[in-house]
Structures are given as structure tokens and as C-alpha cells.
Amino acid sequence: MTGTSWDILLIGGASGIGKSRVAAQLAAEAKGFMVEFDDVVSAVEAMTTAEHHPALHHFDDIPDVAQLAVEQVLDLQIATARALEPAVLGVVRNRLTVDVPAVIEGDYLTPAAAAAAIHEGRAAGRRVQAVFLHEGDADRIAANYACREPDSGVQRHRARVSAEYSRWLGDQARLRALPVVACRPWGTLAARIGRALGAEGNRYGLLEVPGA
């Protein structure tokens, strides 16, 4: 269906590491559709309450997350991501009904959900693949936030949480034999994703990337 090795590609990773940018690039290259899972998360949270779906509302009553220890925020983020796994599969199942390539990206895509999506895709005769991007340098993530959200000040605590969450996602992905790709260098990220996915015939997969 496409010149890539996938019909549906899931791109997971922590906040502030460049997922949306590379997802848009890959979707455009495949002449496909892009889904930002954060939009789905916002919709699910708006339609549920802490009373009936507490696992989706861990942060509702925390006025300043930065006052919590990084480890506490990380635990809540992981719990939220796990609670959202059925929503990830719902999006994938919907895209499986459409004969158009799609890239689904988001902070809350867990490796467990990605592995389940790959299994469902295989059963449906579709090529579902997943890759997880990694950035473990909290200072680099803070700099990314500063560029993206200049009016929010220096977000060091948030960046530290993101770096730790990135490590957790990477560990979980490796347990499931899913590829983990370093975000930097930015200029070769799309190429390295293609190579990690084994995208034979895709122009990204054919590039030789120095130092990759």
C-alpha cells in the first residue's frame, strides 16, 4: 500500500522530544494521515470523571505538579498511560478499517499497547509497526520546551519527569523487542527510524547515516 514497511506506524516517546515533527514528516512522505493521540486523551478526559474513571484523572486535584517529587509524577504518568491503552487500540482498530497509511504519535502510547496493536494488525493482514523515540538529557528537553513554550519559563522539573519517562518507555519497548531510536541528531531522525523499522524500498531506509 505504501513505499514504507508499514500501513500504520505508532511513534511513542516522552513529551518535548520531537515526536510530532517527525511524525508529520513521515505521514507526509507516505501521503498518509497523522493522529496526535494527545487529542484523543483530551477528549477521553473531557468525557469522563474522576469518580467513574479515576485512573484517567490522577492529576486533576494537583494544583502544582512541580511540587511533587519527580518519581511521584512519573508513577502517575505511567499509571495514566496504562489506563489509556484501550483508547490506543481503539484508534488503531479504526485506522485498520481505512486503506490509507497513518502515523499515530503521542506521549501515552505504551509499548504494551503498541505490541497489542501490532498483533491485531497482523491478524487483520495489515502492517502495523511501532518505534519509540528516546531523549534522556533533561537539559535538552528543557531547552526544547523553552523553544516551544517561551512564555512558560524554564520547565526543569517537567523536563526531568520527561527524561525519566523516556527511560521507562525505552526499557518497556526493549522488553517487547520494539525499536528504540535516539532523537538526536535531529537531521537524521527520520532516516534512522526507517532503518530501525527495516523499511526496505523506503528512501529513508536506503540512506546511510553516519554514526547511526
C-alpha positions, -999 to +999 in steps of 0.1 A: +000+000+000+029+024+007+066+026-001+072+020+036+073-012+057+041-001+075+005+007+069+001+021+104+031+034+124+029+042+161+055+066+174+058+068+211+081+088+234+081+113+262+070+149+260+092+175+244+114+153+223+102+160+187+076+132+181+051+154+164+076+169+140+090+136+127+055+120+127+042+148+104+073+143+082+068+106+079+030+109+073+035+134+046+062+113+029+038+083+029+009+106+017-009+094+048-029+106+078-015+117+112-032+112+145-020+131+176-030+108+204-029+138+228-061+150+212-077+116+219-065+118+255-081+153+259-114+140+245-114+110+268-106+131+299-134+156+290-159+128+287-150+110+320-149+119+356-125+111+385-154+093+402-160+068+374-126+067+358-101+076+385-071+062+365-076+089+339-077+118+363-047+113+385-036+150+380-070+167+384-065+176+421-028+185+419-026+223+416+012+223+410+027+191+398+062+206+402+057+204+440+057+166+438+089+145+436+099+135+401+093+098+410+058+106+421+049+123+389+065+096+369+044+069+387+012+089+380+021+094+343+028+057+339-005+048+356-023+072+332-006+058+302-016+022+311-052+033+317-053+047+282-041+016+265-077+006+254-080+040+237-048+034+218-062+002+205-095+019+196-077+044+174-056+016+157-087-005+151-104+024+134-074+031+112-073-006+103-107-001+085-092+026+063-070+019+033-048+050+039-015+049+058-014+065+092+011+077+117-002+078+154+021+096+178+018+105+215+033+106+250+008+080+262+014+053+237+029+024+258+050-004+244+023-028+257-004-011+237+019-010+206+027-047+209-011-055+211-017-032+181+009-050+160-007-083+169-041-071+159-028-056+127-011-089+118-044-107+124-061-082+100-035-086+074-022-051+079+014-039+086+014-022+120+048-011+133+060+009+163+090+028+173+099+046+205+120+077+205+144+084+233+159+115+249+175+110+283+190+145+287+167+166+308+186+198+300+180+192+262+143+186+269+141+218+289+157+237+261+131+222+237+103+233+260+118+268+261+117+270+223+082+256+220+067+274+250+088+305+256+062+321+279+062+292+303+096+299+318+123+272+325+105+239+330+133+219+346+110+197+368+088+188+338+119+180+318+133+157+344+100+138+345+101+136+307+136+122+307+127+095+333+096+086+314+116+083+283+139+058+300+109+038+312+094+037+278+127+026+263+131-002+288+095-014+282+100-013+245+131-033+246+114-060+267+089-064+238+116-063+211+103-029+198+129-005+183+141+024+204+157+053+184+177+082+199+162+116+189+195+132+182+209+141+157+176+156+146+186+158+110+189+120+106+160+110+128+136+101+100+163+081+083+172+062+115+135+054+122+132+040+087+163+019+092+151+007+126+118-004+111+136-022+082+119+000+057+132-017+025+123+003-005+116+034+016+141+062+007+147+067+044+157+031+048+182+033+020+201+062+034+234+056+051+235+076+083+270+084+097+272+073+134+238+056+134 
